[in-house]
């Protein structure tokens, strides 16, 4: 049963004549008759009685007409609504904590300049939680760290920025003056980290464990700020994204430990479900992310030069 069937049915209902209905619909009379027959087979009910070459509507026909009218009216309304310039699209964006405290606000501000009528809602949380929201269609896309997990094969990941995780200490920490340190030097140290499920912590913990060193943080917190403050007090080694501590490093309030033969670089990606329909406005938001981070990377390169 299709909208075409219902359109034919309502026309026959109003004219009570197959030939007249066919003319109104620019169809042949046999095609109209066939459509009515298909509807009757579908509902297993007679919609019209044919007596003395005249059509009479059955009770089932009257009932179907009420529903058909509503369905066709809603269909026409949907066309009018969706083709209207007044419809406001909402974009639901997720971000990990690194994005939340660094560039996501600037990206949304840049997007609003060219798209002032688009509404953007933002949820900041740990990456594992954000992925669940993507899978449940509660978010359209997210800015998070790249994942190599097999179970994330249902996600599209488009790299847009390179970040790295750092191990930082107070200038008064015993390792602060070392040019390089080894993982073995860190084995018995106190660590300050985010909770499980947060990308930076998961990355560093995986490296420690895979190299045979235990990893049992002394401090766990949902707040990067609290970890930074405790690290300044020389409580231990904080494991955080570079973007979260770059100001403290620039002002020499914290010192980055350079760990021998350990790569803590990672890509931040635009992530969305592989079945997600990317609208023109969603693509524009993605383009804004790419433009903003490219410009930001170029600016940092000039500063370094």
Secondary structure, DSSP 4 states (H G I P E B T S, - for coil): --HHHHHHHHHHHHH--HHHHHHHHT--HHHHHHHHHHHHHHHTS--EEEETTEEEE-HHHHHHHHHHHHHHHHHHHHHHHHT-TT---EEEEEE-HHHHHTTHHHHHHHHHHH-TT-EEEEEE--HHHHHHHHHTTS-SEEEEE----GGGTTEEEEEEEEEEEEEEE-TTSTTTT-S-B-HHHHTTS-EEEEPTT-HHHHHHHHHHHHTT-----SEEES-HHHHHHHHHTTS-EEEEEHHHHHHHHHTTSSEEE-BTT---EEEEEEEEETT----HHHHHHHHHHHHHHHHHHHHHHHHH-
